[in-house]
Amino acid sequence: MPIEVTRMTEPDIDGAIDTIQQAFADDPYNRWVYPDRSKVSLVRNRVSLTIRCRWGIKHGLFHVARDTTNPTKILGCALWLPPRPPSQPQSWSLYLSFWQLWLSQIQMNIWYGRGGLSTTRYWIWKARQAEAQEQLWTSEKGYYFCNIVTVLPEAQGKGIGKALMEEVLGQADKEGVGCYLESSRCEPNVAIYEKFGFKLVKHMNCQDGEREEGKITLYCMMREPRSVETEDESNGKSGAGES
């Protein structure tokens, strides 16, 4: 299958959201942060993701993958946030974009409601995430943050996840910048990401109440930048993992 990876554009958004909704339907984090499944609204979720994708087109590194023989169908997408050195002040344009993003989400909640989202669990996760990143993000160059990488279930195992990952990993290597991600599944995801050079560095435990159903563990993984020589040797020795 001839795979093409390009930066996301407005016409790609619906197809990218299709891949996210299908691939994450049974994701542990999804089920934890939306505990009342009877209230889950895919319409509300699509609006939320559309807002996020439009923000990412301007301020993030959002990519889509397609088969060049059927270019109208999006087979996978990857949503990365670019690195920002901690000593570098946030630009006014980025600062204002976060406020616009927040206001858009408020308007969405007023119109569509929460769609089953547990705000308590969401803010527990955000607090644990902030603690983990404060502990782990020690580089003055910042980190490329892989927020989502997903492939349509029907297209998995064909190298699409590999192509999406390598689009940004190659850029990170050229710049000498590390990468970071959080996975909600230990198996098989940790082993897959290890093939790209990531290492498991922290178990992020999020707990809502004392019952077992209120707990979820996320797996924080980091990747040091590789030299071109190291990357070439790695590609020659190991096969591709699918994300």
C-alpha positions in Angstrom: 0.0 0.0 0.0 1.5 3.4 -1.0 1.2 5.6 2.0 1.3 9.4 2.0 1.6 11.4 5.2 0.7 15.1 5.0 -0.1 17.9 7.3 -3.8 18.0 8.2 -6.0 20.5 6.4 -9.6 21.5 7.0 -11.0 18.9 4.5 -9.1 16.2 6.4 -10.8 16.8 9.7 -13.9 14.6 9.4 -11.8 11.7 8.1 -9.3 12.1 11.0 -12.1 12.2 13.5 -13.5 8.9 12.1 -10.2 7.2 12.8 -10.0 8.6 16.3 -13.6 7.6 17.2 -13.3 4.1 15.8 -9.9 3.3 17.2 -10.6 4.8 20.7 -14.1 3.4 21.2 -12.9 0.9 23.8 -9.9 2.7 25.0 -9.4 2.4 28.8 -8.9 6.2 29.3 -12.0 6.9 27.1 -14.1 4.5 29.2 -12.7 5.9 32.5 -13.2 9.6 31.7 -16.7 8.8 30.2 -17.9 6.4 32.8 -21.7 6.7 32.0 -21.7 5.2 28.6 -25.4 5.8 28.1 -24.6 9.6 28.0 -21.7 9.4 25.5 -22.5 11.5 22.5 -20.4 11.0 19.3 -21.9 14.2 17.9 -20.6 16.2 20.8 -17.3 14.4 20.6 -17.0 15.2 16.9 -17.6 18.9 17.6 -15.0 18.8 20.4 -12.4 17.1 18.1 -13.2 19.5 15.3 -12.4 22.4 17.5 -9.1 20.8 18.6 -8.1 19.9 15.0 -8.7 23.4 13.8 -6.5 24.6 16.7 -3.9 22.0 15.8 -3.7 22.9 12.1 -2.5 26.3 13.1 -0.5 25.6 16.2 0.4 21.9 16.4 1.8 19.2 14.2 -1.3 17.4 13.0 -0.8 14.8 10.3 -3.0 12.4 8.3 -2.1 9.3 6.3 -3.9 8.0 3.2 -3.5 5.4 0.5 -2.4 7.3 -2.6 -4.6 5.1 -4.7 -7.7 6.3 -2.6 -6.7 9.7 -1.4 -10.1 10.8 -0.3 -10.1 8.4 2.7 -8.1 9.1 5.8 -6.6 5.9 7.2 -4.8 7.4 10.3 -3.8 10.5 12.0 -1.3 11.7 14.5 -1.6 14.8 16.7 1.6 16.2 18.1 2.4 19.3 20.1 5.7 21.0 19.2 8.4 21.6 21.8 8.7 24.8 23.8 11.8 25.5 25.8 10.7 26.1 29.4 12.8 29.3 29.5 11.1 30.7 26.4 8.0 32.8 27.2 4.8 31.8 25.5 4.0 33.9 22.5 1.0 36.2 22.6 -0.5 34.5 19.6 -0.3 31.1 21.3 -1.6 32.5 24.6 -4.6 34.0 22.8 -5.2 30.8 20.9 -5.6 28.8 24.2 -8.2 31.4 25.4 -10.0 31.0 22.1 -9.9 27.2 22.4 -11.2 27.4 25.9 -14.1 29.7 24.9 -15.0 27.5 22.0 -15.2 24.5 24.4 -17.4 26.5 26.8 -19.8 27.3 24.0 -19.8 23.7 22.9 -20.6 22.6 26.5 -23.5 25.1 26.7 -25.0 23.8 23.5 -24.2 20.0 23.7 -23.7 19.4 27.4 -20.9 17.3 28.7 -21.7 14.2 26.7 -21.0 11.9 29.7 -17.7 13.4 30.5 -16.7 13.2 34.1 -15.1 16.6 34.8 -13.9 15.3 38.2 -11.9 12.5 36.5 -10.7 14.9 33.7 -9.2 17.3 36.2 -7.7 14.4 38.2 -5.9 13.3 35.0 -4.8 16.8 34.2 -3.3 17.2 37.7 -1.4 13.9 37.5 -0.3 14.8 34.0 1.1 18.2 35.1 3.0 16.4 38.0 4.4 13.8 35.6 5.6 16.4 33.1 7.1 18.6 35.7 9.1 15.6 36.9 10.1 14.2 33.6 10.4 17.2 31.2 14.0 18.3 32.2 15.4 19.2 28.8 15.9 22.9 28.0 14.8 22.2 24.4 11.4 21.0 25.4 9.7 17.9 24.0 7.6 16.8 21.1 4.4 15.6 22.7 2.5 12.8 20.9 -1.1 13.4 22.0 -2.8 10.9 19.7 -1.7 8.5 17.0 -4.3 6.2 15.6 -5.2 4.1 12.6 -8.5 2.8 11.3 -9.0 -0.8 12.6 -9.4 -2.1 9.1 -6.1 -0.5 8.0 -3.9 -1.6 11.0 -0.8 -3.7 10.4 0.0 -2.0 7.1 2.7 0.4 8.2 0.5 3.4 8.6 1.2 4.0 12.2 4.9 3.7 11.5 4.7 6.3 8.7 2.8 8.7 11.0 5.2 8.3 13.9 8.4 8.6 11.8 7.1 11.9 10.3 7.8 13.7 13.5 10.4 11.4 15.0 12.7 12.2 12.1 12.2 15.9 12.7 12.9 15.5 16.4 16.1 13.6 15.6 17.3 16.3 13.2 16.7 19.0 15.9 18.1 16.9 18.8 14.8 17.1 20.7 13.2 14.4 22.9 9.7 13.0 22.6 7.0 12.2 25.1 3.7 10.3 25.1 1.2 8.8 27.4 -0.5 5.4 26.6 -3.6 4.1 28.2 -2.7 0.5 27.4 0.4 -1.4 28.6 -0.1 -4.2 26.1 0.5 -4.1 23.2 1.3 -0.3 23.1 4.4 -0.2 25.3 6.2 -2.8 23.2 5.1 -1.1 20.0 6.4 2.3 21.1 9.7 0.7 22.3 10.4 -0.2 18.7 10.5 3.5 17.9 13.0 4.1 20.7 10.6 5.1 23.5 11.2 3.9 27.1 8.6 3.4 29.8 9.6 6.0 32.5 6.5 6.3 34.8 3.2 4.8 35.7 0.7 7.6 36.1 -2.0 6.5 38.5 -5.3 8.4 38.4 -7.8 7.6 41.1 -11.3 8.8 41.5 -12.6 7.5 44.9 -11.6 4.2 46.5 -13.3 1.7 44.2 -11.2 -0.2 41.6 -13.4 1.1 38.7 -12.3 4.7 39.6 -8.7 3.9 38.9 -6.7 4.0 35.7 -3.0 3.8 34.9 -1.4 5.7 32.1 2.1 4.8 30.9 4.5 7.7 30.4 7.1 7.0 27.7 10.0 9.1 26.6 12.4 9.0 23.6 15.9 10.5 23.4 16.8 11.9 20.0 18.8 9.6 17.8 21.7 10.4 15.5 21.2 9.7 11.8 23.7 6.9 12.1 21.8 5.3 15.0 18.5 5.6 13.2 19.9 4.0 10.0 21.2 1.0 12.1 17.9 0.6 13.9 15.9 0.5 10.7 18.2 -2.2 9.4 17.8 -4.4 12.4 14.1 -4.3 13.5 10.8 -4.5 11.8 8.0 -1.9 11.9 5.6 -1.7 14.7 1.9 -0.8 14.2 0.3 1.9 16.3 
